Amino acid sequence: MKESAIPRAVGAPNPDNAGPMIAKVRIFEIDGGTMSLLAELDSSATSFRCRRVQKLRSYRYAIFSGGTDGRVSPPSYLTVF
C-alpha cells in the first residue's frame, strides 16, 4: 500500500504539505467593483459568521490566506445566495 493511501487520524497533518504554513486568513466582501475587509483571522479559526446580511440578497466574498513565509495566496471566491 502506498504511504499516501494509508488513512490518517482526523486532524493529523498531511505529510505532503511540508513547508510554510497558513498564518492568517483575510475575508473580503465584494460589492460591485469594491472589496471591503470583513475579517482577518488567525490560523486556528475554523469558521466565520457575518451577521449583517439582508434577506433575499446574494453576497460575494474573496478569501486569501497568508503563509508564515509572508506570501499571500490567490483569492478563493464564494457566493452565498
C-alpha positions in Angstrom: 0.0 0.0 0.0 1.3 3.5 -0.9 2.1 5.6 2.1 -0.2 8.4 0.8 -3.1 5.8 0.7 -2.7 5.0 4.4 -5.6 6.6 6.4 -4.6 9.2 8.9 -6.4 10.3 12.0 -8.7 13.3 11.6 -6.8 16.4 12.2 -3.4 14.8 11.6 -1.1 16.9 9.4 -0.7 15.8 5.8 3.0 14.9 5.3 2.7 16.1 1.7 2.1 19.6 2.9 5.7 20.3 4.1 6.9 23.9 4.0 5.3 27.2 5.1 2.0 27.0 7.0 -1.0 29.3 6.9 -0.6 32.1 9.4 -3.8 34.1 8.7 -6.9 34.3 6.5 -8.4 37.5 5.2 -12.1 37.6 4.2 -13.3 40.4 1.9 -16.9 41.2 0.8 -17.1 42.1 -2.9 -19.8 44.7 -3.7 -19.7 45.8 -7.3 -16.0 46.6 -8.0 -15.1 47.2 -4.4 -13.6 44.8 -1.9 -14.0 45.6 1.8 -12.1 43.7 4.5 -14.6 41.9 6.8 -12.1 40.0 9.0 -8.6 38.8 9.5 -8.5 35.5 11.3 -5.5 33.6 12.7 -4.8 30.1 11.5 -6.7 28.5 14.4 -10.0 29.8 13.2 -12.3 27.2 11.7 -15.4 29.4 10.9 -16.5 33.0 10.3 -20.1 34.3 10.6 -21.2 37.6 9.0 -24.3 38.7 10.9 -25.1 41.9 8.9 -26.8 40.4 5.9 -30.1 41.1 4.3 -32.7 38.5 3.3 -33.1 37.9 -0.5 -29.7 39.3 -1.3 -26.7 37.4 -2.6 -23.2 38.1 -1.2 -19.8 37.5 -2.8 -16.6 37.0 -0.8 -12.9 36.8 -1.6 -10.8 34.7 0.8 -7.0 35.0 0.9 -4.6 33.0 3.0 -1.2 34.3 4.2 1.6 32.0 4.9 4.3 32.0 7.6 6.7 32.9 4.7 4.9 36.2 4.1 3.3 35.1 0.8 -0.4 35.5 0.0 -2.5 33.1 -1.9 -4.6 34.0 -5.0 -8.2 34.5 -3.8 -10.8 31.9 -3.5 -14.3 33.2 -4.3 -17.6 32.3 -2.6 -21.1 33.5 -3.5 -23.9 33.0 -1.0 -27.5 33.2 -2.2 
